[in-house]
Amino acid sequence: MPECQNCGSFVSRDYVRVFAPDGFENARVCPHCEDAIREGAAVRDARSRRVSSL
C-alpha cells in the first residue's frame, strides 16, 4: 500500500504514478502534508501552513 514518505498518509497508486518520479513506490509529499509541497521536480518546505478544506 503506497504511503507518503513525509507524513505517512495513505496515497493511491494513481497518485504515486502521476506525482512521484519514475521508479518510486511511494509519494514524497501528499495533499495532507502541511509542512512540505512539491515544486516541479523538487520538494520544499511550505512557506505558509496549508489548511485542508475537508
PDBQT receptor file of N, H, CA, C and O in Angstrom, charges set to zero:
ATOM      1  N   MET A   1       0.847  -1.164   0.000  1.00  0.00    +0.000 N 
ATOM      2  CA  MET A   1       0.000   0.000   0.000  1.00  0.00    +0.000 C 
ATOM      3  C   MET A   1       0.902   1.240   0.000  1.00  0.00    +0.000 C 
ATOM      4  O   MET A   1       1.704   1.413   0.918  1.00  0.00    +0.000 OA
ATOM      5  N   PRO A   2       0.782   2.098  -1.009  1.00  0.00    +0.000 N 
ATOM      6  CA  PRO A   2       1.625   3.296  -1.080  1.00  0.00    +0.000 C 
ATOM      7  C   PRO A   2       1.300   4.277   0.039  1.00  0.00    +0.000 C 
ATOM      8  O   PRO A   2       0.154   4.387   0.477  1.00  0.00    +0.000 OA
ATOM      9  N   GLU A   3       2.320   4.982   0.488  1.00  0.00    +0.000 N 
ATOM     10  H   GLU A   3       3.251   4.893   0.133  1.00  0.00    +0.000 HD
ATOM     11  CA  GLU A   3       2.121   5.995   1.511  1.00  0.00    +0.000 C 
ATOM     12  C   GLU A   3       3.052   7.168   1.256  1.00  0.00    +0.000 C 
ATOM     13  O   GLU A   3       4.015   7.072   0.496  1.00  0.00    +0.000 OA
ATOM     14  N   CYS A   4       2.745   8.259   1.902  1.00  0.00    +0.000 N 
ATOM     15  H   CYS A   4       1.963   8.338   2.520  1.00  0.00    +0.000 HD
ATOM     16  CA  CYS A   4       3.556   9.467   1.802  1.00  0.00    +0.000 C 
ATOM     17  C   CYS A   4       4.821   9.286   2.638  1.00  0.00    +0.000 C 
ATOM     18  O   CYS A   4       4.747   8.888   3.800  1.00  0.00    +0.000 OA
ATOM     19  N   GLN A   5       5.968   9.575   2.055  1.00  0.00    +0.000 N 
ATOM     20  H   GLN A   5       6.028   9.899   1.110  1.00  0.00    +0.000 HD
ATOM     21  CA  GLN A   5       7.227   9.455   2.776  1.00  0.00    +0.000 C 
ATOM     22  C   GLN A   5       7.405  10.567   3.798  1.00  0.00    +0.000 C 
ATOM     23  O   GLN A   5       8.227  10.443   4.706  1.00  0.00    +0.000 OA
ATOM     24  N   ASN A   6       6.651  11.649   3.666  1.00  0.00    +0.000 N 
ATOM     25  H   ASN A   6       5.983  11.750   2.929  1.00  0.00    +0.000 HD
ATOM     26  CA  ASN A   6       6.770  12.781   4.588  1.00  0.00    +0.000 C 
ATOM     27  C   ASN A   6       5.883  12.609   5.816  1.00  0.00    +0.000 C 
ATOM     28  O   ASN A   6       6.362  12.750   6.941  1.00  0.00    +0.000 OA
ATOM     29  N   CYS A   7       4.583  12.302   5.622  1.00  0.00    +0.000 N 
ATOM     30  H   CYS A   7       4.193  12.188   4.708  1.00  0.00    +0.000 HD
ATOM     31  CA  CYS A   7       3.659  12.255   6.762  1.00  0.00    +0.000 C 
ATOM     32  C   CYS A   7       3.094  10.867   7.048  1.00  0.00    +0.000 C 
ATOM     33  O   CYS A   7       2.467  10.664   8.088  1.00  0.00    +0.000 OA
ATOM     34  N   GLY A   8       3.304   9.908   6.147  1.00  0.00    +0.000 N 
ATOM     35  H   GLY A   8       3.814  10.072   5.302  1.00  0.00    +0.000 HD
ATOM     36  CA  GLY A   8       2.832   8.548   6.373  1.00  0.00    +0.000 C 
ATOM     37  C   GLY A   8       1.386   8.293   5.979  1.00  0.00    +0.000 C 
ATOM     38  O   GLY A   8       0.888   7.188   6.196  1.00  0.00    +0.000 OA
ATOM     39  N   SER A   9       0.691   9.278   5.406  1.00  0.00    +0.000 N 
ATOM     40  H   SER A   9       1.096  10.175   5.230  1.00  0.00    +0.000 HD
ATOM     41  CA  SER A   9      -0.698   9.107   4.984  1.00  0.00    +0.000 C 
ATOM     42  C   SER A   9      -0.789   8.171   3.790  1.00  0.00    +0.000 C 
ATOM     43  O   SER A   9       0.148   8.065   2.999  1.00  0.00    +0.000 OA
ATOM     44  N   PHE A  10      -1.933   7.488   3.666  1.00  0.00    +0.000 N 
ATOM     45  H   PHE A  10      -2.694   7.574   4.308  1.00  0.00    +0.000 HD
ATOM     46  CA  PHE A  10      -2.201   6.641   2.509  1.00  0.00    +0.000 C 
ATOM     47  C   PHE A  10      -2.348   7.516   1.268  1.00  0.00    +0.000 C 
ATOM     48  O   PHE A  10      -2.982   8.570   1.311  1.00  0.00    +0.000 OA
ATOM     49  N   VAL A  11      -1.763   7.073   0.175  1.00  0.00    +0.000 N 
ATOM     50  H   VAL A  11      -1.248   6.217   0.140  1.00  0.00    +0.000 HD
ATOM     51  CA  VAL A  11      -1.985   7.685  -1.141  1.00  0.00    +0.000 C 
ATOM     52  C   VAL A  11      -2.286   6.563  -2.124  1.00  0.00    +0.000 C 
ATOM     53  O   VAL A  11      -1.811   5.441  -1.949  1.00  0.00    +0.000 OA
ATOM     54  N   SER A  12      -3.056   6.851  -3.137  1.00  0.00    +0.000 N 
ATOM     55  H   SER A  12      -3.442   7.762  -3.279  1.00  0.00    +0.000 HD
ATOM     56  CA  SER A  12      -3.409   5.823  -4.112  1.00  0.00    +0.000 C 
ATOM     57  C   SER A  12      -2.236   5.546  -5.054  1.00  0.00    +0.000 C 
ATOM     58  O   SER A  12      -1.332   6.369  -5.202  1.00  0.00    +0.000 OA
ATOM     59  N   ARG A  13      -2.270   4.395  -5.673  1.00  0.00    +0.000 N 
ATOM     60  H   ARG A  13      -3.005   3.727  -5.553  1.00  0.00    +0.000 HD
ATOM     61  CA  ARG A  13      -1.235   4.047  -6.658  1.00  0.00    +0.000 C 
ATOM     62  C   ARG A  13      -1.264   5.040  -7.821  1.00  0.00    +0.000 C 
ATOM     63  O   ARG A  13      -0.221   5.370  -8.387  1.00  0.00    +0.000 OA
ATOM     64  N   ASP A  14      -2.458   5.511  -8.173  1.00  0.00    +0.000 N 
ATOM     65  H   ASP A  14      -3.304   5.242  -7.714  1.00  0.00    +0.000 HD
ATOM     66  CA  ASP A  14      -2.567   6.505  -9.245  1.00  0.00    +0.000 C 
ATOM     67  C   ASP A  14      -1.888   7.812  -8.854  1.00  0.00    +0.000 C 
ATOM     68  O   ASP A  14      -1.245   8.443  -9.692  1.00  0.00    +0.000 OA
ATOM     69  N   TYR A  15      -2.020   8.231  -7.584  1.00  0.00    +0.000 N 
ATOM     70  H   TYR A  15      -2.542   7.718  -6.904  1.00  0.00    +0.000 HD
ATOM     71  CA  TYR A  15      -1.353   9.445  -7.119  1.00  0.00    +0.000 C 
ATOM     72  C   TYR A  15       0.158   9.293  -7.251  1.00  0.00    +0.000 C 
ATOM     73  O   TYR A  15       0.834  10.207  -7.724  1.00  0.00    +0.000 OA
ATOM     74  N   VAL A  16       0.691   8.150  -6.838  1.00  0.00    +0.000 N 
ATOM     75  H   VAL A  16       0.143   7.408  -6.453  1.00  0.00    +0.000 HD
ATOM     76  CA  VAL A  16       2.128   7.897  -6.944  1.00  0.00    +0.000 C 
ATOM     77  C   VAL A  16       2.549   7.892  -8.413  1.00  0.00    +0.000 C 
ATOM     78  O   VAL A  16       3.583   8.462  -8.763  1.00  0.00    +0.000 OA
ATOM     79  N   ARG A  17       1.767   7.263  -9.259  1.00  0.00    +0.000 N 
ATOM     80  H   ARG A  17       0.928   6.800  -8.974  1.00  0.00    +0.000 HD
ATOM     81  CA  ARG A  17       2.094   7.180 -10.685  1.00  0.00    +0.000 C 
ATOM     82  C   ARG A  17       2.181   8.565 -11.309  1.00  0.00    +0.000 C 
ATOM     83  O   ARG A  17       3.054   8.817 -12.140  1.00  0.00    +0.000 OA
ATOM     84  N   VAL A  18       1.283   9.464 -10.915  1.00  0.00    +0.000 N 
ATOM     85  H   VAL A  18       0.574   9.259 -10.240  1.00  0.00    +0.000 HD
ATOM     86  CA  VAL A  18       1.239  10.804 -11.506  1.00  0.00    +0.000 C 
ATOM     87  C   VAL A  18       2.247  11.764 -10.874  1.00  0.00    +0.000 C 
ATOM     88  O   VAL A  18       2.890  12.530 -11.592  1.00  0.00    +0.000 OA
ATOM     89  N   PHE A  19       2.401  11.740  -9.550  1.00  0.00    +0.000 N 
ATOM     90  H   PHE A  19       1.879  11.117  -8.967  1.00  0.00    +0.000 HD
ATOM     91  CA  PHE A  19       3.171  12.772  -8.863  1.00  0.00    +0.000 C 
ATOM     92  C   PHE A  19       4.546  12.356  -8.360  1.00  0.00    +0.000 C 
ATOM     93  O   PHE A  19       5.332  13.219  -7.968  1.00  0.00    +0.000 OA
ATOM     94  N   ALA A  20       4.863  11.074  -8.355  1.00  0.00    +0.000 N 
ATOM     95  H   ALA A  20       4.225  10.373  -8.673  1.00  0.00    +0.000 HD
ATOM     96  CA  ALA A  20       6.191  10.632  -7.905  1.00  0.00    +0.000 C 
ATOM     97  C   ALA A  20       7.086  10.391  -9.126  1.00  0.00    +0.000 C 
ATOM     98  O   ALA A  20       6.590  10.042 -10.198  1.00  0.00    +0.000 OA
ATOM     99  N   PRO A  21       8.371  10.572  -8.970  1.00  0.00    +0.000 N 
ATOM    100  CA  PRO A  21       9.289  10.289 -10.078  1.00  0.00    +0.000 C 
ATOM    101  C   PRO A  21       9.240   8.813 -10.473  1.00  0.00    +0.000 C 
ATOM    102  O   PRO A  21       8.877   7.958  -9.665  1.00  0.00    +0.000 OA
ATOM    103  N   ASP A  22       9.606   8.524 -11.710  1.00  0.00    +0.000 N 
ATOM    104  H   ASP A  22       9.901   9.219 -12.366  1.00  0.00    +0.000 HD
ATOM    105  CA  ASP A  22       9.641   7.140 -12.185  1.00  0.00    +0.000 C 
ATOM    106  C   ASP A  22      10.479   6.284 -11.250  1.00  0.00    +0.000 C 
ATOM    107  O   ASP A  22      11.550   6.697 -10.805  1.00  0.00    +0.000 OA
ATOM    108  N   GLY A  23       9.984   5.095 -10.958  1.00  0.00    +0.000 N 
ATOM    109  H   GLY A  23       9.114   4.760 -11.320  1.00  0.00    +0.000 HD
ATOM    110  CA  GLY A  23      10.711   4.167 -10.111  1.00  0.00    +0.000 C 
ATOM    111  C   GLY A  23      10.374   4.273  -8.633  1.00  0.00    +0.000 C 
ATOM    112  O   GLY A  23      10.785   3.408  -7.859  1.00  0.00    +0.000 OA
ATOM    113  N   PHE A  24       9.645   5.296  -8.213  1.00  0.00    +0.000 N 
ATOM    114  H   PHE A  24       9.312   5.999  -8.842  1.00  0.00    +0.000 HD
ATOM    115  CA  PHE A  24       9.260   5.444  -6.810  1.00  0.00    +0.000 C 
ATOM    116  C   PHE A  24       7.999   4.631  -6.547  1.00  0.00    +0.000 C 
ATOM    117  O   PHE A  24       7.111   4.574  -7.399  1.00  0.00    +0.000 OA
ATOM    118  N   GLU A  25       7.910   4.007  -5.389  1.00  0.00    +0.000 N 
ATOM    119  H   GLU A  25       8.630   4.053  -4.697  1.00  0.00    +0.000 HD
ATOM    120  CA  GLU A  25       6.727   3.251  -5.000  1.00  0.00    +0.000 C 
ATOM    121  C   GLU A  25       5.871   4.020  -4.002  1.00  0.00    +0.000 C 
ATOM    122  O   GLU A  25       4.740   3.621  -3.723  1.00  0.00    +0.000 OA
ATOM    123  N   ASN A  26       6.396   5.114  -3.465  1.00  0.00    +0.000 N 
ATOM    124  H   ASN A  26       7.314   5.437  -3.692  1.00  0.00    +0.000 HD
ATOM    125  CA  ASN A  26       5.685   5.962  -2.512  1.00  0.00    +0.000 C 
ATOM    126  C   ASN A  26       5.838   7.422  -2.927  1.00  0.00    +0.000 C 
ATOM    127  O   ASN A  26       6.800   7.797  -3.597  1.00  0.00    +0.000 OA
ATOM    128  N   ALA A  27       4.871   8.233  -2.517  1.00  0.00    +0.000 N 
ATOM    129  H   ALA A  27       4.090   7.928  -1.972  1.00  0.00    +0.000 HD
ATOM    130  CA  ALA A  27       4.936   9.664  -2.807  1.00  0.00    +0.000 C 
ATOM    131  C   ALA A  27       5.883  10.341  -1.828  1.00  0.00    +0.000 C 
ATOM    132  O   ALA A  27       5.990   9.922  -0.675  1.00  0.00    +0.000 OA
ATOM    133  N   ARG A  28       6.563  11.374  -2.276  1.00  0.00    +0.000 N 
ATOM    134  H   ARG A  28       6.476  11.714  -3.212  1.00  0.00    +0.000 HD
ATOM    135  CA  ARG A  28       7.465  12.135  -1.398  1.00  0.00    +0.000 C 
ATOM    136  C   ARG A  28       6.691  13.069  -0.490  1.00  0.00    +0.000 C 
ATOM    137  O   ARG A  28       7.040  13.209   0.683  1.00  0.00    +0.000 OA
ATOM    138  N   VAL A  29       5.653  13.711  -0.997  1.00  0.00    +0.000 N 
ATOM    139  H   VAL A  29       5.370  13.598  -1.949  1.00  0.00    +0.000 HD
ATOM    140  CA  VAL A  29       4.719  14.533  -0.226  1.00  0.00    +0.000 C 
ATOM    141  C   VAL A  29       3.331  14.318  -0.808  1.00  0.00    +0.000 C 
ATOM    142  O   VAL A  29       3.193  13.867  -1.945  1.00  0.00    +0.000 OA
ATOM    143  N   CYS A  30       2.303  14.640  -0.033  1.00  0.00    +0.000 N 
ATOM    144  H   CYS A  30       2.415  15.007   0.891  1.00  0.00    +0.000 HD
ATOM    145  CA  CYS A  30       0.929  14.439  -0.494  1.00  0.00    +0.000 C 
ATOM    146  C   CYS A  30       0.089  15.666  -0.139  1.00  0.00    +0.000 C 
ATOM    147  O   CYS A  30       0.591  16.574   0.523  1.00  0.00    +0.000 OA
ATOM    148  N   PRO A  31      -1.163  15.714  -0.559  1.00  0.00    +0.000 N 
ATOM    149  CA  PRO A  31      -2.010  16.871  -0.231  1.00  0.00    +0.000 C 
ATOM    150  C   PRO A  31      -2.250  17.051   1.272  1.00  0.00    +0.000 C 
ATOM    151  O   PRO A  31      -2.645  18.136   1.698  1.00  0.00    +0.000 OA
ATOM    152  N   HIS A  32      -2.020  16.019   2.078  1.00  0.00    +0.000 N 
ATOM    153  H   HIS A  32      -1.699  15.138   1.732  1.00  0.00    +0.000 HD
ATOM    154  CA  HIS A  32      -2.224  16.113   3.527  1.00  0.00    +0.000 C 
ATOM    155  C   HIS A  32      -1.035  16.743   4.241  1.00  0.00    +0.000 C 
ATOM    156  O   HIS A  32      -1.160  17.132   5.403  1.00  0.00    +0.000 OA
ATOM    157  N   CYS A  33       0.096  16.853   3.588  1.00  0.00    +0.000 N 
ATOM    158  H   CYS A  33       0.197  16.537   2.645  1.00  0.00    +0.000 HD
ATOM    159  CA  CYS A  33       1.300  17.424   4.216  1.00  0.00    +0.000 C 
ATOM    160  C   CYS A  33       1.129  18.934   4.380  1.00  0.00    +0.000 C 
ATOM    161  O   CYS A  33       0.873  19.649   3.411  1.00  0.00    +0.000 OA
ATOM    162  N   GLU A  34       1.275  19.409   5.621  1.00  0.00    +0.000 N 
ATOM    163  H   GLU A  34       1.483  18.828   6.407  1.00  0.00    +0.000 HD
ATOM    164  CA  GLU A  34       1.155  20.840   5.888  1.00  0.00    +0.000 C 
ATOM    165  C   GLU A  34       2.503  21.538   5.856  1.00  0.00    +0.000 C 
ATOM    166  O   GLU A  34       2.563  22.763   5.748  1.00  0.00    +0.000 OA
ATOM    167  N   ASP A  35       3.600  20.765   5.950  1.00  0.00    +0.000 N 
ATOM    168  H   ASP A  35       3.552  19.770   6.037  1.00  0.00    +0.000 HD
ATOM    169  CA  ASP A  35       4.917  21.377   6.082  1.00  0.00    +0.000 C 
ATOM    170  C   ASP A  35       5.786  21.290   4.832  1.00  0.00    +0.000 C 
ATOM    171  O   ASP A  35       6.889  21.835   4.815  1.00  0.00    +0.000 OA
ATOM    172  N   ALA A  36       5.310  20.615   3.783  1.00  0.00    +0.000 N 
ATOM    173  H   ALA A  36       4.414  20.172   3.797  1.00  0.00    +0.000 HD
ATOM    174  CA  ALA A  36       6.105  20.467   2.560  1.00  0.00    +0.000 C 
ATOM    175  C   ALA A  36       5.189  20.440   1.343  1.00  0.00    +0.000 C 
ATOM    176  O   ALA A  36       4.036  20.017   1.429  1.00  0.00    +0.000 OA
ATOM    177  N   ILE A  37       5.716  20.894   0.210  1.00  0.00    +0.000 N 
ATOM    178  H   ILE A  37       6.652  21.237   0.140  1.00  0.00    +0.000 HD
ATOM    179  CA  ILE A  37       4.962  20.857  -1.041  1.00  0.00    +0.000 C 
ATOM    180  C   ILE A  37       5.889  20.455  -2.177  1.00  0.00    +0.000 C 
ATOM    181  O   ILE A  37       7.110  20.578  -2.079  1.00  0.00    +0.000 OA
ATOM    182  N   ARG A  38       5.283  19.972  -3.256  1.00  0.00    +0.000 N 
ATOM    183  H   ARG A  38       4.291  19.872  -3.335  1.00  0.00    +0.000 HD
ATOM    184  CA  ARG A  38       6.045  19.678  -4.468  1.00  0.00    +0.000 C 
ATOM    185  C   ARG A  38       6.153  20.980  -5.251  1.00  0.00    +0.000 C 
ATOM    186  O   ARG A  38       5.182  21.729  -5.362  1.00  0.00    +0.000 OA
ATOM    187  N   GLU A  39       7.324  21.241  -5.786  1.00  0.00    +0.000 N 
ATOM    188  H   GLU A  39       8.113  20.633  -5.696  1.00  0.00    +0.000 HD
ATOM    189  CA  GLU A  39       7.519  22.401  -6.652  1.00  0.00    +0.000 C 
ATOM    190  C   GLU A  39       8.320  21.905  -7.844  1.00  0.00    +0.000 C 
ATOM    191  O   GLU A  39       9.547  21.818  -7.794  1.00  0.00    +0.000 OA
ATOM    192  N   GLY A  40       7.605  21.579  -8.921  1.00  0.00    +0.000 N 
ATOM    193  H   GLY A  40       6.608  21.649  -8.962  1.00  0.00    +0.000 HD
ATOM    194  CA  GLY A  40       8.274  20.968 -10.065  1.00  0.00    +0.000 C 
ATOM    195  C   GLY A  40       8.776  19.591  -9.668  1.00  0.00    +0.000 C 
ATOM    196  O   GLY A  40       8.013  18.781  -9.142  1.00  0.00    +0.000 OA
ATOM    197  N   ALA A  41      10.034  19.321  -9.910  1.00  0.00    +0.000 N 
ATOM    198  H   ALA A  41      10.654  19.979 -10.338  1.00  0.00    +0.000 HD
ATOM    199  CA  ALA A  41      10.616  18.022  -9.559  1.00  0.00    +0.000 C 
ATOM    200  C   ALA A  41      11.152  17.982  -8.143  1.00  0.00    +0.000 C 
ATOM    201  O   ALA A  41      11.567  16.926  -7.665  1.00  0.00    +0.000 OA
ATOM    202  N   ALA A  42      11.147  19.120  -7.467  1.00  0.00    +0.000 N 
ATOM    203  H   ALA A  42      10.810  19.977  -7.855  1.00  0.00    +0.000 HD
ATOM    204  CA  ALA A  42      11.720  19.204  -6.115  1.00  0.00    +0.000 C 
ATOM    205  C   ALA A  42      10.624  19.247  -5.059  1.00  0.00    +0.000 C 
ATOM    206  O   ALA A  42       9.468  19.549  -5.355  1.00  0.00    +0.000 OA
ATOM    207  N   VAL A  43      11.002  18.945  -3.837  1.00  0.00    +0.000 N 
ATOM    208  H   VAL A  43      11.941  18.700  -3.596  1.00  0.00    +0.000 HD
ATOM    209  CA  VAL A  43      10.128  19.080  -2.676  1.00  0.00    +0.000 C 
ATOM    210  C   VAL A  43      10.742  20.156  -1.800  1.00  0.00    +0.000 C 
ATOM    211  O   VAL A  43      11.948  20.147  -1.550  1.00  0.00    +0.000 OA
ATOM    212  N   ARG A  44       9.905  21.099  -1.326  1.00  0.00    +0.000 N 
ATOM    213  H   ARG A  44       8.926  21.107  -1.530  1.00  0.00    +0.000 HD
ATOM    214  CA  ARG A  44      10.430  22.169  -0.487  1.00  0.00    +0.000 C 
ATOM    215  C   ARG A  44       9.511  22.384   0.704  1.00  0.00    +0.000 C 
ATOM    216  O   ARG A  44       8.361  21.946   0.708  1.00  0.00    +0.000 OA
ATOM    217  N   ASP A  45      10.040  23.069   1.717  1.00  0.00    +0.000 N 
ATOM    218  H   ASP A  45      10.974  23.425   1.714  1.00  0.00    +0.000 HD
ATOM    219  CA  ASP A  45       9.237  23.429   2.882  1.00  0.00    +0.000 C 
ATOM    220  C   ASP A  45       8.155  24.410   2.453  1.00  0.00    +0.000 C 
ATOM    221  O   ASP A  45       8.394  25.281   1.617  1.00  0.00    +0.000 OA
ATOM    222  N   ALA A  46       6.981  24.267   3.019  1.00  0.00    +0.000 N 
ATOM    223  H   ALA A  46       6.786  23.559   3.698  1.00  0.00    +0.000 HD
ATOM    224  CA  ALA A  46       5.891  25.192   2.730  1.00  0.00    +0.000 C 
ATOM    225  C   ALA A  46       6.205  26.549   3.351  1.00  0.00    +0.000 C 
ATOM    226  O   ALA A  46       6.740  26.620   4.457  1.00  0.00    +0.000 OA
ATOM    227  N   ARG A  47       5.877  27.611   2.651  1.00  0.00    +0.000 N 
ATOM    228  H   ARG A  47       5.442  27.554   1.752  1.00  0.00    +0.000 HD
ATOM    229  CA  ARG A  47       6.131  28.956   3.165  1.00  0.00    +0.000 C 
ATOM    230  C   ARG A  47       5.080  29.369   4.180  1.00  0.00    +0.000 C 
ATOM    231  O   ARG A  47       5.350  30.167   5.077  1.00  0.00    +0.000 OA
ATOM    232  N   SER A  48       3.880  28.822   4.033  1.00  0.00    +0.000 N 
ATOM    233  H   SER A  48       3.660  28.174   3.304  1.00  0.00    +0.000 HD
ATOM    234  CA  SER A  48       2.818  29.081   4.992  1.00  0.00    +0.000 C 
ATOM    235  C   SER A  48       2.062  27.792   5.224  1.00  0.00    +0.000 C 
ATOM    236  O   SER A  48       2.111  26.883   4.395  1.00  0.00    +0.000 OA
ATOM    237  N   ARG A  49       1.368  27.705   6.336  1.00  0.00    +0.000 N 
ATOM    238  H   ARG A  49       1.328  28.444   7.009  1.00  0.00    +0.000 HD
ATOM    239  CA  ARG A  49       0.630  26.494   6.676  1.00  0.00    +0.000 C 
ATOM    240  C   ARG A  49      -0.571  26.367   5.761  1.00  0.00    +0.000 C 
ATOM    241  O   ARG A  49      -1.327  27.322   5.584  1.00  0.00    +0.000 OA
ATOM    242  N   ARG A  50      -0.749  25.191   5.179  1.00  0.00    +0.000 N 
ATOM    243  H   ARG A  50      -0.135  24.416   5.323  1.00  0.00    +0.000 HD
ATOM    244  CA  ARG A  50      -1.897  24.950   4.318  1.00  0.00    +0.000 C 
ATOM    245  C   ARG A  50      -2.996  24.340   5.157  1.00  0.00    +0.000 C 
ATOM    246  O   ARG A  50      -2.732  23.464   5.981  1.00  0.00    +0.000 OA
ATOM    247  N   VAL A  51      -4.230  24.787   4.962  1.00  0.00    +0.000 N 
ATOM    248  H   VAL A  51      -4.445  25.498   4.292  1.00  0.00    +0.000 HD
ATOM    249  CA  VAL A  51      -5.372  24.292   5.711  1.00  0.00    +0.000 C 
ATOM    250  C   VAL A  51      -6.246  23.482   4.772  1.00  0.00    +0.000 C 
ATOM    251  O   VAL A  51      -6.650  23.969   3.716  1.00  0.00    +0.000 OA
ATOM    252  N   SER A  52      -6.535  22.255   5.151  1.00  0.00    +0.000 N 
ATOM    253  H   SER A  52      -6.207  21.859   6.009  1.00  0.00    +0.000 HD
ATOM    254  CA  SER A  52      -7.375  21.387   4.341  1.00  0.00    +0.000 C 
ATOM    255  C   SER A  52      -8.815  21.857   4.396  1.00  0.00    +0.000 C 
ATOM    256  O   SER A  52      -9.291  22.284   5.448  1.00  0.00    +0.000 OA
ATOM    257  N   SER A  53      -9.511  21.782   3.271  1.00  0.00    +0.000 N 
ATOM    258  H   SER A  53      -9.124  21.435   2.417  1.00  0.00    +0.000 HD
ATOM    259  CA  SER A  53     -10.911  22.198   3.211  1.00  0.00    +0.000 C 
ATOM    260  C   SER A  53     -11.845  21.037   3.489  1.00  0.00    +0.000 C 
ATOM    261  O   SER A  53     -13.060  21.180   3.356  1.00  0.00    +0.000 OA
ATOM    262  N   LEU A  54     -11.306  19.893   3.871  1.00  0.00    +0.000 N 
ATOM    263  H   LEU A  54     -10.319  19.776   3.979  1.00  0.00    +0.000 HD
ATOM    264  CA  LEU A  54     -12.145  18.718   4.141  1.00  0.00    +0.000 C 
ATOM    265  C   LEU A  54     -12.804  18.792   5.469  1.00  0.00    +0.000 C 
ATOM    266  O   LEU A  54     -13.542  17.881   5.843  1.00  0.00    +0.000 OA
TER     267      LEU A  54
